[in-house]
Amino acid sequence: MSHARRISPTGWMNLAGRLDQHASTPFYRQIYERLREAISGGTLHPGERLPSARSLASQLAMARGTIDSAYELLASEGYIVARGAGGTFVSPTLAGVVRTTPPSPRISGKQSDTSRQQPDGAPSITPLPFQLGLPALDAFPRKVWARLAGRRARDLPLSALNPPDSFGYRPLRAAIASYLAIARNIRCDTDAIVITSGFQGALGLITRALLKPGEAVWVEDPGYVRARRALALAGAKLIPVPVDERGIDVSAGIARSPLARLALVTPAHQFPLGVALDLPRRLALLAWAEKAGAWIIEDDYDGEFRYTSKPLPALKSLDESDRVLYAGTFSKVLFPGLRLGYVVLPDALIEDFTRVLLAFYRDGSTFVGSVVADFMMQGHFARHIKRMRQLYGERRAALAAALNTLFGDRFRIELQAGGMHLLAYLARDEQDTILAGKAQAHGLALDALSPCGLENNRSQGLVLGFTNTPTHAALRQARRLERALASSD
């Protein structure tokens, strides 16, 4: 492509002059942002040739891996295309449309990188490699969703302009009840379901309705850090209960706090260890709750995704004493931008929750709820989960194989039966927080395992999401991780 425009060396040196040596934002991210702004703003034109990563690294006096990370992020968003020996170019497909996406905001040294994905699925500019908590956004049926949303928008009734029902859009709750009966073996009435703003909204509602400051709550150790923080902010006395290959150790919990008010558990796929709570401990947990008058919060955040057998029945399906509050979310099965979840309440709590909902909560819009309800009732939801289960199984296997090929006995990867992340235990005497920091500095959004532990489990490992890594990209992303961990950053 000999006719392609080239930016002058002076232009690239001007880019270097705009990099902030003291910012907390890594250099790869700063370079990515400057180039993205230049493309979006028209300074760099579709078809314009960029210097090679090696050449730009030399000009900016940086490691080539830094430039590779910036280029790979731009390529993943469609801003640039690589043509092998022919070079790297601003994507010609952006002609006439480059201003449709505004440039990302500047990030100063006093601000955090807003693209960093948190485990609860907080939105980011684009999925980063190994990002936790995100479903496969590239595989979401956007055309189907857009058609349903467009139809609802055109036929918007006057009633949709009113405040929603305090329990949430009733047809959506009915659709959830039907789905849970088939997929999770939970029999519940529509009136027992509350729509929430994701799992965090569900947890906030539950603690406001059931928990008094100073009351004890069992939490899995290791476990979900943000849930622990939310409970602590609600005034809970956290009781760490160890988790082993059989799930949460109920006998240890009883020994530590037999009269705890709540227990927060992830029975289908424990986070972060990935184990399932076995049947004897499920029954022991339910027996304890009945005897102690306690309540169990079942966080079924990704129970639909099991690869070695059919999904396990929910703990709630065994709950003859009605002590389980079942919390589900659409963030992991559809997309996190919905911020939509739900709780199935025990019958004895409906009146108490009604008072709290009328006083404090009115979650979920009628419009969004109607689109999700249509998506479910027309069969798209079940078909989407079935497709994702197959896709995730393939992507998980590809990434595990790539990591085993490149890292050998440095990592010990134990494939659990389900879930949306891999756990790579460190076989050498290394600190997972240091390795995770190196990876994050190179644009890889994995997390360290050890901060998930409180008292009983401080194992060293890396937690890697695989859902947004296509099978053909698994080895390439594993090599990026290899380069990042070998860096001296």
N, C-alpha and C positions, 0 to 999 in steps of 0.2 A: 504494500500500500504506500507507494512512493509519494503520492500526492498528499498524504496526511500532514496536517499542521503539526509542528513541534513547538513546545514552549521553550523559551531560551534558558540557558543555564542561569542567567541572572534572575529569572522568575523563580527558579527553585531555591536559589539562595535567599530570595525574599521570603519564601516559605520558611526556611530555617530561622530567619530573623523573627518570625511570628511565633515560634515555639517557646513555651514558658518552661524554663529550666527548673522552676521552683514549684510548679503546680503538682497537685496530687494525681492529676490525670496522666496516665502513661503516655510516652511519646507516640506509640503506634496509634493511640486514640486521637491525639492532637493532629497527627498527620492525616488520619482518616477524615477528621472534621474539616480541616482546611481544604482538602481536595474535594470533599463532598460539597462544601460551600462554593468552591470555584466552579464545579460542574453545574450545580443548581443555579448559580448566579450568572452563568454564561461566560465566565472568564476562561474556562476550559470548554471546548466545543465537542459535540458528538463527532467521533472519528479521529479526534486528536490523539496523537501518540504520546504515551508517557515514557519516561526513562525506565530502564530495567531496574529491578530491585537492587541489584548489585551496584549499578551506576548511582542511583539516588542515595544509597547507603554511604557510598564513598563521598558524594558531594556534601551530605549532611553530617558526616563523621559519626555514623551510627552503625549498630549491628544490622546485618542484612535481615535477620529474623524480625526486627522491628518493622521494617518496610514490608516484608512479606505479610505480616499480620494486618497492617493497614490495607494493603492491596486485596488480601483475601476477604476482608470485611466489606470493602467496596464492591468486589465481585459478587459476593453473596447477595448484596442488595440490588445488583443489576446496573451499577454505575459504570463499571469498567468490564472489559472482556479481554482475556488472554488468548493470543493466537500462536502459542508455541514460540518457535524461533522468529516468527514475524513480529513479535512484540506485544505490548499491552496498550489498549486504546480505550478512550472514553466510548461507551457503548453507542453505536450509531442509532440504535432504536430510541434514544432519548431526544432525537431531533424534534423540536417543536413542543416537547413536553417536559423539559428539564425544570421548569419552574413550578410544576404541579406539587412537588414535595419541598416544603420549606427547609432551609438548612437547620441542622440541630443547634440548640442553644450553646453558647460558649460556657465552658465550665471552668471556674476559677479554682485556685488552690484551696479556697475555703469551702468549696462545695464538693459533694460526692458525685461520682460518675453515675448519672441517672440511667445509663444503659445496663448497669449491673443487675442481673436477675436475682431476685430473692427467692428462697424456697417456696414461698406461698404463691408464686406465679405472678408477681407484680409486673406490669407491662414494661417493655423496653423498646428501643428503636428497631431492633432486629434481633432474632434469636442468635445468641452467641454459642459457639461450640461448647457442648457439655452442659448447657444451661439447664438448671433444675426447674421443675414445676410447670413446664410448658408442654402442651400437647403438640403434635406435629402440625404446625400451622400451614405448611405447604400442602397438606392433604385434606384440609377442611373443605367441605363442599360449599364454597362461597356462592356459586351460582344459585344453588337451591335455596340457601339462606337469603340471598338478595331477592329472589322471586317471592318468597314467603313474606319478607319484610315489606316489599313494595306493595303486595296485595293488601296487607294489613294497613299500611299507610294510606292507600287509596280509599279503603273502606272504613276509616277510623270513625267509630261511633261517638256520639256526644258523651256517652257514659265513660269513655276512656279519658276524658278531660277531668274527671273527678278524682279525688284522692283514692288510692287503692285500698282494698280491704286490708285491715290490720294484719291478717294472716297471710296476705298475698293473693294474687290473681287466682281465683278458684278453679278455672279450667286447667291451669298449670298444675295446681295441687292434685287435681283428679288424674291428670296424665302421669304425674310422679307416682301416685298410689298404684296405678295400673302397672307401671314399669317395675316398681319394687316387688310387686306380687310375683311377677314372672322371673325377673332377673336376680333378685336377692332373697326371695322366699320370705318377704316381709308382708304380712297382712295388716293393713292399717286403713283407717277411715280418712277421707279427705279432710275432715275437720281436725285431725290430729297433726296435720302438716303445716309448718310455718315456712314461708319463703324468707331468706336472709341475704345479706350482702356477703356472699361467700362464707367460708368457714370461720374467718375472723369475726364476721358479724354474728354468726351462730354462737360462737363462744362468748362474745360479749352479751348476747341476749340471755344465754344460759346462766352465766355467772351473776348477772343482775337479778335474775328470777330466783336462783337457788342458793347462792353463796353469800355468807356473811364474812366480814373481815376476820381473819385469824383462823377460819375453819380449814381443815386439812384436805388436801387433794392429792391423790396418787398421780404421779407422772412417770412415764417410762424413762428408764435410764440405760442407754442413751435415748434421746427422743427429740421431738420437734422443738427447736429453740424458741421460735416466735410464739408458739402456744404457751410455753412456760412463762415467757415474759408477760403475755396477756393475763394469765392467771395470777401472776405476782402483782401486777398492777391492780387487779381486782381485789387484792388483799388476801389471797390464798396463802396458806402455809404449805409449801411444796414438800411432798414426801417422795423422794426418788426411790423407785422400785426397779431392781435390776431386770434386764431382759437377757435371755439366753436363746438357744436354738429352738426352744419350745414357746417362745414369747414371754410376756410379762410373768414374773414369778409371783403368783398370787400369795403363796404362803409367806414369802418375804414381806409383801405389803401388809398382810394381816399382822405379822410380828412387829412391824414398825408403827402402824397406825390402824388398829382394828376398827375404829369408829370414824374413819375419814368420811367426809361429806360427799365427795365426788371421786371418780377415777376416770382419767382420760386415757383411752387406749386406741391402738390402731391394729385390730385383730387380723384383718385380711392380709395386710402387707405392712409390717412394722417399719416405721421410719426412724433411723436410717438403715437398720440392719437387714431389712427385707424378709424377715422370718414371719411365719403365720402362727397365730395362737392356736395350739392344739386343743382337741376336744376336752380332755380332762381339765385343762386349765380354764377353758371357757365355762365349763359347768361349775368349777370351783369359784370363779369370779362372780357368776350369777348367784350362787348360793351365799357368798359373802355379802353381796349387795342386799339380798333379801333379809338376811339376819341382822345386818348393821343398819338397815334403813337408809342405805346409801344409793346414790345414782351413778350410773355409768354413762359416759359420753363415748359413743363409738364413732370415731373419725374414719369413715370409709372413703378416703381421698382418692384411691386408685384401684379399688377392689375389682373393677371390671376387667382389669388387664392381668390375666393369668395365662401362662404359655404352656404349661405341662399338663393341664387338665382344665375342666370347667371351673369358672369362678367359685370360690367357697361360699357357702351360705353365710349370711350376715350373723353376727352375734345376736342381733335383735330377733332373728328368726327362732332362737332357742329360748327367748325370754318369757317364760310362763308367768313370772311374777310382775312383769311390766316395770322393770327398773332401768331400762336402757333408753337413752335419747340417741337416736340414730341421726348422724350428721353427714349429708352428702353435698357434693359441689359439682357445678357444671364447668368450673374453671379447668379441670383436668381432662374432661371428655369432649368439651366443645372448644371454648377459648376463654382465657382469663379476663379479657376485656368486659365480659358480661358481669363480673363480680356478682354471681348469682349462686346461691346455695339453698339448702333447706334442712329442716330438722323434723324428724318424726317424734312426736311427744308421747309419753305414757298418758293414758286417759286421766290419771289422777292429777296431772299437772296442767291440763288444758285451761282450767279456770285461773290458776295462778299466772300462767303465761299471758292469758287474755288481758289481765289487769296491767301487766308490764307493757305489753304491746300497745295498748290504748294510751298509756302514759308517755312512752318513750320512743316507740319504733313505728315506722311505716316503710318497710323496705321493699324495693323492687317496683319498677314502673309497669303499668298495665300493658303498654305497647310491647316492651321487651318480653314480658311474661306471655303475651299472646303469640309472639313469634316462636318462642321456645315450645309452647304448648302445641302449636301447629307442627313444628319440626318433630315432636315426639309422636303425636297422634297419627301422623301420616306415614310413620314407619321409618323416617330418615334417621332418627336417633339410634334405633337398634341396628340398622344397617351400617351406620357410621362406626359404632363401637366394634362391630364384627370386623370391619375392614381395618380399623386401627389395631385390633388385637393381632391380626396377621402381620401388619406392617411393622409393629413394634417388635414382634418376635424376630423378624428378619433383621431389623436394625440393631437390636440388642446382640444377636449372635455375631453380626459383622463387626461391631465395635469391640466386643470381647475378644474375637479372634485377632483383630488388629493389635490390640493392647498386648495380648499374649505373645504375638510375633515379635514386637519391638522391645518389650520390656522383660520378657522371659521370667526368671524367678525373682525379679525385683518387685513385681506385684503378684499378689495372690487374689485372683478373681473368683469369687464363689457365686455362681449363677443361682439365684433364688427362683421360686416358681412364678413370680409375677413382678409387677411394678413398672416404674418409668425411669429407674436409675440403676446404675451399676455401682458396686462397692469394690474398690481395689485396695486391699490391705497391703501395707508396706512390709515387705519381708526383710528389709535391712534396717539398720539403726539410723532412721531419718525422721525428721519432724514433719508431720503432714501440714501444719500451718505454714511452714516455710515453703514447701513445695506448692501448696495452693496459692500462696502469694506470688510466686514466680509465674505460675500458670495464668493467674488473673492479670498480671502485668503485661502478658502477651496476648490478651484478648480471649482467654479461655475461662469460661464461667463455672468451673467446678468448685466444690467446697471441700474443706477438711472435715474429717470424721470426728476428731477428738473434741472439738467444742460442743458437740452434741451430748457428750457425757457430763454428768454431774459428780457422782461419787464412785459408782461401781464399774464404770466402763470408760476408760480413756484410751481405747485402741487407736492406733495410728493408721489412717487410710485416707483415700480420696473418694468423694462421692460425685459421680459423673452422670448427668442426664444423657440419654441416647436418642430421645424421640425425634429431635430435629437434625440428626446426622444421617443422611441417606446412606444406603449400603455402599454405593460407589465412592463416597467421601470418607468412609471410616478410616482407611489406612492413612489418607492425607491428614486428617485431623489428629490421628494418633502420632504422626510424625511431628506435627506442630507441638504437641504436648512434649514429645521427646526433646525437641529443640529448646522449648521453654524451660524444662527442668534441668537442662544442661547449661543454661545461661548463668551468668554471674550477677544478675540483677538483684 
